[in-house]
C-alpha cells in the first residue's frame, strides 16, 4: 500500500488541535509561574539545558500547559512509533486498511502489538515504508502536528527527528479521541512496566507510554525519551526528550513523578476550592431558605394578624349591629310602652272627663228637678 497520507485531514486535525490547545475556563485559575519555578528548579537539580533536554506537559482537565525547548529537534529513537501506529489505527477505523493486512509478512494487528508493546524495530520500519518513501511517511505524520510547515527543518524530512511539541500534539489527538483507540492505549499501558515514566508511578497511577532509547555510535549521544499519558485524577500528557543528559532515564522518571505530584496537588487544591465553594453555596442556600422560611413565617403571622383583625372587626361590627338592633328594639319597645302608657293615660283622662260630664249632667238634672219641685 502506497501514499496513504491525507493532507486535507492533516489541516482539519491541525485546526481541531488548535481548538483543543485553547485552555478552558479553569485554566485561568492555574498558576503557571508556580509550574515554571518548579521546572526551573528541576532542570537545575539535574543539570538540564536546551542542549540536552526538552519537555512538554499538558493537563487534560484544566488545559494548563508547560513547554520547555519544545521545538528543538532531537533524534527521536522509538518515539516515532507513536504517531506511526496512531496513523495506521485511523486508516483501519476509516476502512482504508484491514487489521489482517500483511505488512512485511506480519498482520497489521500483530504489527501494532510488536511495535507498541515490544518496540520491534523491524516491524515498525516495515510499517513506515508501507506508506511510501520516507518523505511521504513524514508528511503523513504531520496529520497530527500544529507546527507551521515553514518552521519544520529539513532534517525532519530526511531522518528520524521529531520535537516534543509534535509528540504532545500526537498525544493530545490520541487522548481527545481515546474512544477510537482503546487497543493502542492498552498496548501503550503494557509497554515497559516500571520503567521510564512508569518507574516511580506504577504503584499509584497508570501510565500509557511510548519510550525511545538510542545510542549513536558515531556521535556517542545517548537519546533517552518517553511520551505518554499519566492517569492521575487529572490525566496529563507528557513528552520528554533527553540527549546525553546526566542520568537520562532517571530524568524521565523524576520528571513524570514531579509533574504527577504537581498535578495531584493542583487537583486537590481545586477540589478544596470547589468544596469550599459548594459549602458556601449550600450555606447561602440554607441562609436563603431560612430567610425565606422566616419571611414566610412573618407573612403567615401578618396574614394571621390581619385575619384576626378582620375577624375582630367583623365581630365588632356584628356586635355593634346587634347592639344597635337591640337598642333599636329597646327604643321601639320603650316607645311602644310610652305610647301605650300615653294611650292609657288618655283613656283614663277621657274616662275622667266623661265621668265628670255625666256627673255634672246628673247633678244638673237633680238640681233642675229640685228646683221644679220647689216651685210647685
C-alpha positions, 0 to 999 in steps of 0.5 A, a space after each residue: 500500500 502506497 501514499 496513504 497520507 491525507 493532507 486535507 485531514 492533516 489541516 482539519 486535525 491541525 485546526 481541531 488541535 488548535 481548538 483543543 490547545 485553547 485552555 478552558 475556563 479553569 485554566 485561568 485559575 492555574 498558576 503557571 509561574 508556580 509550574 515554571 519555578 518548579 521546572 526551573 528548579 528541576 532542570 537545575 537539580 539535574 543539570 538540564 539545558 536546551 542542549 540536552 533536554 526538552 519537555 512538554 506537559 499538558 493537563 487534560 482537565 484544566 488545559 494548563 500547559 508547560 513547554 520547555 525547548 519544545 521545538 528543538 529537534 532531537 533524534 527521536 529513537 522509538 518515539 516515532 512509533 507513536 504517531 506511526 501506529 496512531 496513523 495506521 489505527 485511523 486508516 483501519 477505523 476509516 476502512 482504508 486498511 484491514 487489521 489482517 493486512 500483511 505488512 512485511 509478512 506480519 498482520 497489521 494487528 500483530 504489527 501494532 502489538 510488536 511495535 507498541 508493546 515490544 518496540 520491534 524495530 523491524 516491524 515498525 520500519 516495515 510499517 513506515 515504508 508501507 506508506 511510501 518513501 520516507 518523505 511521504 511517511 513524514 508528511 503523513 505524520 504531520 496529520 497530527 502536528 500544529 507546527 507551521 510547515 515553514 518552521 519544520 527543518 529539513 532534517 525532519 524530512 530526511 531522518 528520524 527527528 521529531 520535537 516534543 511539541 509534535 509528540 504532545 500534539 500526537 498525544 493530545 489527538 490520541 487522548 481527545 479521541 481515546 474512544 477510537 483507540 482503546 487497543 493502542 492505549 492498552 498496548 501503550 499501558 503494557 509497554 515497559 512496566 516500571 520503567 521510564 515514566 512508569 518507574 516511580 508511578 506504577 504503584 499509584 497511577 497508570 501510565 500509557 507510554 511510548 519510550 525511545 532509547 538510542 545510542 549513536 555510535 558515531 556521535 556517542 549521544 545517548 537519546 533517552 525519551 518517553 511520551 505518554 499519558 499519566 492517569 492521575 485524577 487529572 490525566 496529563 500528557 507528557 513528552 520528554 526528550 533527553 540527549 546525553 543528559 546526566 542520568 537520562 532515564 532517571 530524568 524521565 522518571 523524576 520528571 513524570 513523578 514531579 509533574 504527577 505530584 504537581 498535578 495531584 496537588 493542583 487537583 486537590 487544591 481545586 477540589 478544596 476550592 470547589 468544596 469550599 465553594 459548594 459549602 458556601 453555596 449550600 450555606 447561602 442556600 440554607 441562609 436563603 431558605 431560612 430567610 425565606 422560611 422566616 419571611 414566610 413565617 412573618 407573612 403567615 403571622 401578618 396574614 394571621 394578624 390581619 385575619 384576626 383583625 378582620 375577624 375582630 372587626 367583623 365581630 365588632 361590627 356584628 356586635 355593634 349591629 346587634 347592639 344597635 338592633 337591640 337598642 333599636 328594639 329597646 327604643 321601639 319597645 320603650 316607645 311602644 310602652 310610652 305610647 301605650 302608657 300615653 294611650 292609657 293615660 288618655 283613656 283614663 283622662 277621657 274616662 275622667 272627663 266623661 265621668 265628670 260630664 255625666 256627673 255634672 249632667 246628673 247633678 244638673 238634672 237633680 238640681 233642675 228637678 229640685 228646683 221644679 219641685 220647689 216651685 210647685 
